[in-house]
Amino acid sequence: MKLFQAEDYERLFALMAQYRDRPMDLANATLVIAAEKTGIKQILTLDSDFLFYRISVAKQHFYNTSIGSFL
């Protein structure tokens, strides 16, 4: 299964435009799309912007797992 298709580029650019005040880079937009496609909302990141990013499905937010929970 390919995670990204040609039609996903439109969504990538739409996300970067939507969050341009943060700003959202290509890597973060790609992670948001991957979450939308897989349903995985739990991430491990030090990037505080993920507190603001929303997954298009019902405008759900990410669950940022702290590093301490893995130690």
Contacts in CASP RR format, 6 or more apart in sequence:
PFRMAT RR
TARGET T0000
AUTHOR 0000-0000-0000
METHOD contacts of the structure
MODEL  1
MKLFQAEDYERLFALMAQYRDRPMDLANATLVIAAEKTGIKQILTLDSDF
LFYRISVAKQHFYNTSIGSFL
3 34 0 8 1.000
3 37 0 8 1.000
3 38 0 8 1.000
4 30 0 8 1.000
4 33 0 8 1.000
8 33 0 8 1.000
11 29 0 8 1.000
11 33 0 8 1.000
12 26 0 8 1.000
12 29 0 8 1.000
12 30 0 8 1.000
12 33 0 8 1.000
15 24 0 8 1.000
15 29 0 8 1.000
15 32 0 8 1.000
15 33 0 8 1.000
16 23 0 8 1.000
16 24 0 8 1.000
16 25 0 8 1.000
16 26 0 8 1.000
16 29 0 8 1.000
18 24 0 8 1.000
19 49 0 8 1.000
19 52 0 8 1.000
19 53 0 8 1.000
22 49 0 8 1.000
22 52 0 8 1.000
24 32 0 8 1.000
24 49 0 8 1.000
24 53 0 8 1.000
28 47 0 8 1.000
28 49 0 8 1.000
28 50 0 8 1.000
28 53 0 8 1.000
31 43 0 8 1.000
32 53 0 8 1.000
32 55 0 8 1.000
34 40 0 8 1.000
35 41 0 8 1.000
35 43 0 8 1.000
35 55 0 8 1.000
35 62 0 8 1.000
36 55 0 8 1.000
36 56 0 8 1.000
36 57 0 8 1.000
39 55 0 8 1.000
39 57 0 8 1.000
41 55 0 8 1.000
41 60 0 8 1.000
41 61 0 8 1.000
41 62 0 8 1.000
41 63 0 8 1.000
42 62 0 8 1.000
42 63 0 8 1.000
42 65 0 8 1.000
43 50 0 8 1.000
43 62 0 8 1.000
43 63 0 8 1.000
43 64 0 8 1.000
43 65 0 8 1.000
44 64 0 8 1.000
44 65 0 8 1.000
44 67 0 8 1.000
44 70 0 8 1.000
45 64 0 8 1.000
46 67 0 8 1.000
50 62 0 8 1.000
50 64 0 8 1.000
51 61 0 8 1.000
51 62 0 8 1.000
51 64 0 8 1.000
53 61 0 8 1.000
53 62 0 8 1.000
54 60 0 8 1.000
54 61 0 8 1.000
55 61 0 8 1.000
55 62 0 8 1.000
END
